[in-house]
Amino acid sequence: MTTPIKIVITGGPCAGKTSIIERLKVDFDGIASFVPESATILLEGGYPAPPEDSAKRETWLSELQAVVGTLQLQLEAMVLRNAVSADHSLIILDRSLGDLPAYHPRGYEAVMHQLKAH
């Protein structure tokens, strides 16, 4: 078995990513594995809401992106193992690490620094 091909579905909030992925789950049933969006898992799972204080909001965003990135790496590794075991040829991701800099107050370099620290 070769390593599955990864396809990332990305876009801004409410761009239709989830709708597209739900359709892909039907169309690629049995040949694709799916990685859910890490930020959604965290925020719907009880991660603290952003503070009202704008001075504290940047710190919150920075911390959130570090946690999102760490979870993303773990989810991708788990799904890859499962995809290989299931002989799936595709992995479809709802966002990826490449999305993190767009939501981090200090951008790409800060994201990479935080991920190396975790």
DSSP file with accessible surface (Angstrom, degrees, kcal/mol):
  #  RESIDUE AA STRUCTURE BP1 BP2  ACC     N-H-->O    O-->H-N    N-H-->O    O-->H-N    TCO  KAPPA ALPHA  PHI   PSI    X-CA   Y-CA   Z-CA
    1    1 A M              0   0  117      0, 0.0     2,-0.2     0, 0.0    83,-0.0   0.000 360.0 360.0 360.0 133.9    0.0    0.0    0.0
    2    2 A T        -     0   0  114      1,-0.1     3,-0.1    85,-0.1    85,-0.0  -0.488 360.0 -82.2 -88.0 164.8    1.3    3.4   -0.9
    3    3 A T        -     0   0  108     -2,-0.2    -1,-0.1     1,-0.1    86,-0.0  -0.468  55.0-107.8 -65.8 133.6    0.8    6.5    1.3
    4    4 A P        -     0   0    7      0, 0.0     2,-0.3     0, 0.0    86,-0.3  -0.248  31.5-109.7 -62.1 150.0   -2.7    8.0    0.8
    5    5 A I  E     -a   90   0A 112     84,-2.6    86,-2.9    -3,-0.1     2,-0.5  -0.624  30.8-137.8 -77.0 136.5   -2.9   11.3   -1.1
    6    6 A K  E     -a   91   0A 102     -2,-0.3     2,-0.4    84,-0.2    86,-0.2  -0.855  18.5-173.2-101.0 133.4   -4.0   14.2    1.1
    7    7 A I  E     -a   92   0A  70     84,-2.9    86,-3.0    -2,-0.5     2,-0.5  -0.995  10.6-153.0-124.3 126.5   -6.5   16.7   -0.1
    8    8 A V  E     -a   93   0A  63     -2,-0.4     2,-0.6    84,-0.2    86,-0.2  -0.878   3.3-157.1-104.2 128.5   -7.2   19.8    2.0
    9    9 A I  E     +a   94   0A  29     84,-3.1    86,-2.3    -2,-0.5     2,-0.3  -0.920  30.5 165.1 -99.6 118.4  -10.5   21.6    1.9
   10   10 A T        +     0   0   79     -2,-0.6     2,-0.3    84,-0.1    84,-0.0  -0.875   8.3 118.0-134.2 164.9   -9.9   25.2    3.1
   11   11 A G        -     0   0   26     -2,-0.3     3,-0.1     5,-0.0     4,-0.1  -0.841  57.8 -59.6 155.9 171.1  -11.6   28.5    3.1
   12   12 A G  S >  S-     0   0   36     -2,-0.3     3,-1.5     1,-0.2     5,-0.3  -0.090  74.2 -62.9 -70.6 171.7  -13.0   31.2    5.3
   13   13 A P  T 3  S+     0   0  100      0, 0.0    -1,-0.2     0, 0.0     0, 0.0  -0.282 123.3   9.9 -56.1 137.9  -15.7   30.8    7.8
   14   14 A C  T 3  S+     0   0  137     -3,-0.1    -2,-0.1     1,-0.1     0, 0.0   0.738  86.0 130.7  63.6  27.6  -19.1   29.8    6.3
   15   15 A A  S <  S-     0   0   68     -3,-1.5    -1,-0.1    -4,-0.1    -3,-0.1   0.565  84.0 -98.5 -85.2  -9.4  -17.4   29.2    2.9
   16   16 A G  S  > S+     0   0   28     -4,-0.2     4,-2.4    -5,-0.1     5,-0.2   0.554  80.1 135.1 104.8  12.0  -19.1   25.7    2.5
   17   17 A K  H  > S+     0   0   16     -5,-0.3     4,-2.7     1,-0.2     5,-0.2   0.932  74.9  47.4 -58.4 -48.9  -16.2   23.5    3.6
   18   18 A T  H  > S+     0   0   80      1,-0.2     4,-2.6     2,-0.2    -1,-0.2   0.909 111.3  51.2 -62.8 -40.3  -18.4   21.3    5.8
   19   19 A S  H  > S+     0   0   89      1,-0.2     4,-1.8     2,-0.2    -1,-0.2   0.921 111.8  47.3 -63.0 -42.7  -21.1   20.9    3.1
   20   20 A I  H  X S+     0   0   89     -4,-2.4     4,-2.6     1,-0.2    -2,-0.2   0.932 112.3  49.5 -64.2 -44.7  -18.5   19.9    0.6
   21   21 A I  H  X S+     0   0    9     -4,-2.7     4,-2.3     1,-0.2    -2,-0.2   0.902 107.1  54.5 -64.7 -39.6  -16.9   17.4    3.0
   22   22 A E  H  X S+     0   0   98     -4,-2.6     4,-1.0     1,-0.2    -1,-0.2   0.908 111.1  46.4 -60.5 -38.2  -20.3   15.9    3.8
   23   23 A R  H  X S+     0   0  152     -4,-1.8     4,-2.6     1,-0.2     3,-0.4   0.909 109.9  53.1 -69.0 -41.1  -20.8   15.3    0.1
   24   24 A L  H  X S+     0   0   31     -4,-2.6     4,-2.9     1,-0.2    -2,-0.2   0.856 101.4  60.7 -63.2 -33.3  -17.3   13.9   -0.3
   25   25 A K  H  < S+     0   0   86     -4,-2.3    -1,-0.2     2,-0.2    -2,-0.2   0.871 110.3  41.8 -61.1 -35.4  -18.0   11.4    2.5
   26   26 A V  H >< S+     0   0  103     -4,-1.0     3,-1.0    -3,-0.4    -2,-0.2   0.942 118.0  44.6 -74.0 -49.6  -20.8   10.0    0.4
   27   27 A D  H 3< S+     0   0   84     -4,-2.6    -2,-0.2     1,-0.2    -3,-0.2   0.800 122.6  35.8 -67.6 -30.8  -18.9   10.1   -2.9
   28   28 A F  T >X S+     0   0   66     -4,-2.9     3,-2.2    -5,-0.2     4,-1.4   0.109  78.6 149.8-113.9  23.3  -15.7    8.6   -1.5
   29   29 A D  T <4 S+     0   0  138     -3,-1.0     4,-0.1     1,-0.3    -3,-0.1  -0.307  72.9  16.0 -57.2 128.8  -17.1    6.2    1.0
   30   30 A G  T 34 S+     0   0   48      2,-0.4    -1,-0.3    -5,-0.1     3,-0.1   0.266 124.9  56.8  91.4 -13.5  -14.7    3.2    1.4
   31   31 A I  T <4 S+     0   0   77     -3,-2.2    59,-1.7     1,-0.1    58,-1.3   0.485  98.8  57.7-124.7  -7.5  -11.7    4.8   -0.3
   32   32 A A  E  <  -b   90   0A   7     -4,-1.4    -2,-0.4    56,-0.2     2,-0.3  -0.951  57.1-155.5-128.7 147.7  -11.2    8.0    1.8
   33   33 A S  E     -b   91   0A  14     57,-2.3    59,-3.0    -2,-0.4     2,-0.4  -0.857  20.7-140.5-112.2 154.9  -10.5    8.8    5.4
   34   34 A F  E     -b   92   0A  45     -2,-0.3    59,-0.2    57,-0.2    57,-0.0  -0.941   9.3-155.1-126.4 138.8  -11.4   12.2    6.8
   35   35 A V  E     -b   93   0A   2     57,-2.5    59,-2.7    -2,-0.4     3,-0.1  -0.948  24.6-139.6-108.5 117.9   -9.7   14.6    9.3
   36   36 A P        -     0   0   59      0, 0.0     2,-0.5     0, 0.0    39,-0.1  -0.244  33.5 -83.7 -72.4 166.6  -12.1   16.9   11.1
   37   37 A E     >  -     0   0   32      1,-0.2     4,-1.9    56,-0.1     5,-0.1  -0.574  34.4-151.8 -74.5 121.7  -11.4   20.6   11.7
   38   38 A S  H  > S+     0   0    1     -2,-0.5     4,-2.4    56,-0.3     5,-0.2   0.889  91.8  54.4 -61.9 -44.6   -9.4   20.9   14.9
   39   39 A A  H  > S+     0   0   19      1,-0.2     4,-3.0     2,-0.2     5,-0.3   0.906 108.1  50.1 -61.1 -40.1  -10.6   24.3   15.9
   40   40 A T  H  > S+     0   0   48      2,-0.2     4,-2.7     1,-0.2     5,-0.3   0.924 108.8  52.1 -64.0 -43.5  -14.2   23.2   15.7
   41   41 A I  H  X S+     0   0   71     -4,-1.9     4,-1.1     1,-0.2    -2,-0.2   0.937 115.4  42.2 -57.0 -46.4  -13.5   20.2   17.9
   42   42 A L  H  <>S+     0   0   33     -4,-2.4     5,-2.6     2,-0.2     4,-0.2   0.945 116.8  44.5 -67.3 -49.7  -11.9   22.4   20.5
   43   43 A L  H ><5S+     0   0   79     -4,-3.0     3,-0.8     1,-0.2    -2,-0.2   0.880 118.0  43.6 -68.3 -36.3  -14.3   25.3   20.5
   44   44 A E  H 3<5S+     0   0  162     -4,-2.7    -1,-0.2    -5,-0.3    -2,-0.2   0.701 109.5  60.8 -78.5 -17.4  -17.4   23.0   20.5
   45   45 A G  T 3<5S-     0   0   68     -4,-1.1    -1,-0.2    -5,-0.3    -2,-0.2   0.339 129.6 -84.5 -91.8   4.1  -15.8   20.8   23.2
   46   46 A G  T < 5 +     0   0   63     -3,-0.8    -3,-0.2     1,-0.3    -2,-0.1   0.537  67.3 159.8 109.9   7.5  -15.5   23.6   25.7
   47   47 A Y      < -     0   0   53     -5,-2.6    -1,-0.3    -6,-0.2    17,-0.0  -0.387  58.0 -88.8 -58.3 139.0  -12.3   25.5   24.9
   48   48 A P        -     0   0   85      0, 0.0    -1,-0.1     0, 0.0    -2,-0.0  -0.181  43.5-114.0 -55.7 140.8  -12.6   28.9   26.6
   49   49 A A        -     0   0   77      1,-0.1    11,-0.0    -3,-0.1    -6,-0.0  -0.295  43.8 -83.9 -68.3 157.3  -14.3   31.6   24.6
   50   50 A P        -     0   0   42      0, 0.0    -1,-0.1     0, 0.0     7,-0.1  -0.345  50.5-108.3 -63.9 144.2  -12.2   34.6   23.5
   51   51 A P        -     0   0   38      0, 0.0     6,-0.1     0, 0.0     9,-0.0  -0.365  13.2-131.7 -70.6 153.2  -11.9   37.3   26.2
   52   52 A E  S    S+     0   0  187     -2,-0.1     2,-0.4     4,-0.1     5,-0.1   0.842  86.5  91.7 -70.7 -33.2  -13.8   40.6   25.6
   53   53 A D  S >> S-     0   0   77      1,-0.2     4,-1.4     2,-0.1     3,-0.8  -0.478  70.4-151.6 -67.4 115.2  -10.6   42.5   26.5
   54   54 A S  H 3> S+     0   0   99     -2,-0.4     4,-0.9     1,-0.3    -1,-0.2   0.810  93.6  60.1 -62.9 -28.7   -8.8   43.1   23.2
   55   55 A A  H 3> S+     0   0   73      1,-0.2     4,-0.5     2,-0.2    -1,-0.3   0.869 110.8  40.8 -66.9 -34.1   -5.4   43.2   24.9
   56   56 A K  H <> S+     0   0  133     -3,-0.8     4,-2.2     1,-0.2    -1,-0.2   0.676  99.9  76.1 -85.6 -17.0   -6.0   39.6   26.1
   57   57 A R  H  X S+     0   0  107     -4,-1.4     4,-2.8     1,-0.2     5,-0.2   0.882  90.0  54.6 -64.5 -38.6   -7.5   38.5   22.9
   58   58 A E  H  X S+     0   0   94     -4,-0.9     4,-2.4     2,-0.2    -1,-0.2   0.924 109.5  47.6 -62.7 -42.3   -4.1   38.3   21.0
   59   59 A T  H  X S+     0   0   77     -4,-0.5     4,-2.7     2,-0.2     5,-0.2   0.928 111.7  50.8 -63.3 -42.7   -2.8   36.0   23.7
   60   60 A W  H  X S+     0   0   29     -4,-2.2     4,-2.9     1,-0.2    -2,-0.2   0.934 110.9  48.5 -60.0 -46.6   -5.9   33.9   23.5
   61   61 A L  H  X S+     0   0   48     -4,-2.8     4,-2.4     2,-0.2    -1,-0.2   0.912 112.0  49.4 -60.8 -43.1   -5.6   33.6   19.7
   62   62 A S  H  X S+     0   0    8     -4,-2.4     4,-1.7    -5,-0.2    -2,-0.2   0.937 113.7  45.0 -61.9 -46.9   -1.9   32.7   20.0
   63   63 A E  H  X S+     0   0  102     -4,-2.7     4,-2.1     1,-0.2    -2,-0.2   0.910 111.6  53.3 -65.2 -41.6   -2.6   30.0   22.6
   64   64 A L  H  X S+     0   0    7     -4,-2.9     4,-3.1    -5,-0.2     5,-0.2   0.936 107.5  50.7 -59.4 -45.8   -5.6   28.6   20.7
   65   65 A Q  H  X S+     0   0   13     -4,-2.4     4,-2.6     1,-0.2    -1,-0.2   0.869 107.7  53.6 -64.9 -33.1   -3.5   28.2   17.5
   66   66 A A  H  X S+     0   0    5     -4,-1.7     4,-2.1     2,-0.2    -1,-0.2   0.934 113.0  43.1 -64.9 -42.1   -0.8   26.3   19.4
   67   67 A V  H  X S+     0   0   52     -4,-2.1     4,-2.7     2,-0.2     5,-0.2   0.918 113.7  51.3 -70.3 -42.4   -3.5   23.9   20.7
   68   68 A V  H  X S+     0   0    8     -4,-3.1     4,-2.9     1,-0.2    -2,-0.2   0.933 111.0  48.9 -58.6 -46.1   -5.2   23.6   17.3
   69   69 A G  H  X S+     0   0    0     -4,-2.6     4,-2.3    -5,-0.2    -1,-0.2   0.916 111.5  48.3 -62.7 -43.0   -1.8   22.9   15.7
   70   70 A T  H  X S+     0   0   46     -4,-2.1     4,-1.9     2,-0.2    -1,-0.2   0.938 114.6  45.6 -63.4 -45.8   -0.9   20.2   18.2
   71   71 A L  H  X S+     0   0   45     -4,-2.7     4,-3.0     1,-0.2     5,-0.2   0.919 110.4  55.0 -63.4 -41.1   -4.4   18.6   17.9
   72   72 A Q  H  X S+     0   0    5     -4,-2.9     4,-2.7    -5,-0.2     5,-0.2   0.926 107.4  49.1 -58.7 -46.8   -4.1   18.8   14.1
   73   73 A L  H  X S+     0   0   76     -4,-2.3     4,-2.1     1,-0.2    -1,-0.2   0.912 113.3  47.0 -59.8 -42.9   -0.8   16.9   14.0
   74   74 A Q  H  X S+     0   0  127     -4,-1.9     4,-2.4     2,-0.2    -2,-0.2   0.915 112.6  48.5 -66.8 -43.4   -2.2   14.2   16.3
   75   75 A L  H  X S+     0   0   23     -4,-3.0     4,-3.0     2,-0.2     5,-0.3   0.919 111.1  50.5 -62.7 -43.6   -5.4   13.8   14.3
   76   76 A E  H  X S+     0   0   29     -4,-2.7     4,-2.5    -5,-0.2    -1,-0.2   0.917 111.1  48.5 -62.4 -41.1   -3.5   13.6   11.0
   77   77 A A  H  X S+     0   0   37     -4,-2.1     4,-2.2    -5,-0.2    -1,-0.2   0.927 113.8  46.8 -64.9 -43.1   -1.2   10.9   12.4
   78   78 A M  H  X S+     0   0   77     -4,-2.4     4,-2.4     2,-0.2    -2,-0.2   0.938 113.9  46.7 -64.5 -46.6   -4.1    8.9   13.7
   79   79 A V  H  X S+     0   0   12     -4,-3.0     4,-3.0     1,-0.2     5,-0.2   0.897 110.0  54.5 -65.5 -37.1   -6.1    9.2   10.5
   80   80 A L  H  X S+     0   0   53     -4,-2.5     4,-2.5    -5,-0.3     5,-0.2   0.945 109.1  47.7 -60.8 -46.6   -3.1    8.3    8.4
   81   81 A R  H  X S+     0   0  148     -4,-2.2     4,-2.3     1,-0.2    -2,-0.2   0.933 115.4  45.2 -58.8 -45.6   -2.6    5.1   10.4
   82   82 A N  H  X S+     0   0   91     -4,-2.4     4,-2.2     1,-0.2    -1,-0.2   0.875 111.3  52.8 -66.8 -38.2   -6.2    4.2   10.1
   83   83 A A  H  <>S+     0   0    0     -4,-3.0     5,-2.9     2,-0.2     4,-0.4   0.914 109.9  47.8 -64.7 -42.0   -6.3    5.0    6.3
   84   84 A V  H ><5S+     0   0   64     -4,-2.5     3,-1.2    -5,-0.2    -2,-0.2   0.939 112.5  49.5 -63.9 -44.5   -3.3    2.8    5.7
   85   85 A S  H 3<5S+     0   0  107     -4,-2.3    -2,-0.2     1,-0.3    -1,-0.2   0.869 113.8  45.7 -61.5 -36.3   -4.9    0.0    7.7
   86   86 A A  T 3<5S-     0   0   52     -4,-2.2    -1,-0.3    -5,-0.2    -2,-0.2   0.442 111.8-121.8 -86.6  -0.5   -8.2    0.4    5.8
   87   87 A D  T < 5 +     0   0  110     -3,-1.2     2,-0.3    -4,-0.4    -3,-0.2   0.857  52.2 165.7  60.8  36.8   -6.4    0.6    2.4
   88   88 A H      < -     0   0   31     -5,-2.9    -1,-0.2    -6,-0.2   -56,-0.2  -0.656  31.2-157.6 -82.3 141.4   -7.8    4.0    1.7
   89   89 A S  S    S+     0   0   60    -58,-1.3   -84,-2.6    -2,-0.3     2,-0.4   0.571  71.7  50.8 -95.5  -9.4   -6.1    5.9   -1.1
   90   90 A L  E     -ab   5  32A  22    -59,-1.7   -57,-2.3   -86,-0.3     2,-0.4  -0.965  53.4-166.2-130.9 146.7   -7.3    9.4    0.0
   91   91 A I  E     -ab   6  33A   3    -86,-2.9   -84,-2.9    -2,-0.4     2,-0.5  -0.997  15.0-162.1-125.5 124.0   -7.2   11.5    3.2
   92   92 A I  E     -ab   7  34A   3    -59,-3.0   -57,-2.5    -2,-0.4     2,-0.4  -0.938   7.6-158.1-111.3 123.6   -9.5   14.6    3.0
   93   93 A L  E     -ab   8  35A   2    -86,-3.0   -84,-3.1    -2,-0.5     2,-1.2  -0.859  19.0-141.5-107.1 134.5   -8.8   17.2    5.6
   94   94 A D  E    S-a    9   0A  16    -59,-2.7   -56,-0.3    -2,-0.4   -84,-0.1  -0.804  85.4 -32.5 -88.5  92.5  -11.1   19.9    6.9
   95   95 A R  S    S-     0   0   17    -86,-2.3     2,-0.3    -2,-1.2   -86,-0.2   0.045  76.2-148.0  72.6 173.5   -8.4   22.6    7.0
   96   96 A S    >   -     0   0   26    -88,-0.1     3,-2.0    -3,-0.1     4,-0.5  -0.902  38.8 -71.9-157.0-175.9   -4.8   21.9    7.9
   97   97 A L  G >  S+     0   0   42      1,-0.3     3,-1.3    -2,-0.3   -28,-0.1   0.813 121.5  70.8 -58.1 -29.6   -1.7   23.3    9.5
   98   98 A G  G 3  S+     0   0   62      1,-0.3     4,-0.3     2,-0.2    -1,-0.3   0.716  92.2  57.9 -62.2 -18.6   -1.5   25.7    6.6
   99   99 A D  G X> S+     0   0   22     -3,-2.0     3,-0.9     1,-0.2     4,-0.6   0.710  85.0  82.2 -82.3 -21.5   -4.5   27.5    7.8
  100  100 A L  H X> S+     0   0    7     -3,-1.3     3,-1.7    -4,-0.5     4,-0.8   0.883  82.6  57.3 -56.8 -45.3   -3.0   28.4   11.2
  101  101 A P  H >4 S+     0   0   30      0, 0.0     3,-0.6     0, 0.0     6,-0.3   0.836  98.7  62.3 -59.6 -26.9   -1.0   31.5   10.2
  102  102 A A  H <4 S+     0   0   86     -3,-0.9    -2,-0.2    -4,-0.3    -3,-0.1   0.776 113.0  35.7 -67.5 -22.8   -4.2   33.1    8.9
  103  103 A Y  H << S+     0   0   87     -3,-1.7    -1,-0.2    -4,-0.6   -38,-0.1   0.393  97.0  95.0-110.4  -0.7   -5.6   33.1   12.4
  104  104 A H  S X< S-     0   0    9     -4,-0.8     3,-1.4    -3,-0.6   -42,-0.1  -0.810  72.2-137.2 -94.4 132.0   -2.5   33.7   14.4
  105  105 A P  T 3  S+     0   0   51      0, 0.0    -1,-0.1     0, 0.0   -46,-0.1   0.757 104.2  37.8 -61.3 -22.1   -1.8   37.3   15.4
  106  106 A R  T 3> S-     0   0  135      1,-0.3     4,-0.6   -48,-0.1     3,-0.3   0.286 105.2-140.2-114.9  10.0    1.9   37.0   14.5
  107  107 A G  H <>  -     0   0   21     -3,-1.4     4,-1.9    -6,-0.3    -1,-0.3  -0.140  48.8 -17.0  77.4-160.1    1.6   34.8   11.5
  108  108 A Y  H  > S+     0   0  133      1,-0.2     4,-2.6     2,-0.2     5,-0.2   0.863 127.3  50.9 -56.5 -53.0    3.6   31.9   10.1
  109  109 A E  H  > S+     0   0  143     -3,-0.3     4,-2.3     1,-0.2    -1,-0.2   0.906 111.2  49.5 -58.3 -41.2    6.9   32.2   12.0
  110  110 A A  H  X S+     0   0   20     -4,-0.6     4,-2.5    -3,-0.2    -1,-0.2   0.905 110.3  50.9 -65.7 -40.0    5.1   32.4   15.4
  111  111 A V  H  X S+     0   0    2     -4,-1.9     4,-2.5     2,-0.2     5,-0.2   0.949 111.3  47.3 -61.8 -48.4    3.0   29.3   14.5
  112  112 A M  H  X S+     0   0   44     -4,-2.6     4,-2.0     1,-0.2    -2,-0.2   0.911 111.4  51.3 -62.2 -39.5    6.0   27.3   13.6
  113  113 A H  H  X S+     0   0  137     -4,-2.3     4,-1.5    -5,-0.2    -1,-0.2   0.934 111.4  47.6 -62.3 -44.9    7.8   28.3   16.7
  114  114 A Q  H  X S+     0   0   33     -4,-2.5     4,-1.0     1,-0.2    -2,-0.2   0.897 110.2  51.7 -65.2 -40.7    4.9   27.3   18.9
  115  115 A L  H  < S+     0   0   25     -4,-2.5     3,-0.4     1,-0.2    -1,-0.2   0.885 107.9  51.5 -66.0 -35.9    4.5   23.9   17.2
  116  116 A K  H  < S+     0   0  181     -4,-2.0    -1,-0.2     1,-0.2    -2,-0.2   0.846 106.8  55.3 -67.1 -32.0    8.2   23.1   17.7
  117  117 A A  H  <        0   0   76     -4,-1.5    -1,-0.2     1,-0.2    -2,-0.2   0.747 360.0 360.0 -72.6 -22.9    7.8   24.0   21.4
  118  118 A H     <        0   0  134     -4,-1.0    -1,-0.2    -3,-0.4    -2,-0.1   0.219 360.0 360.0 -97.3 360.0    4.9   21.5   21.8
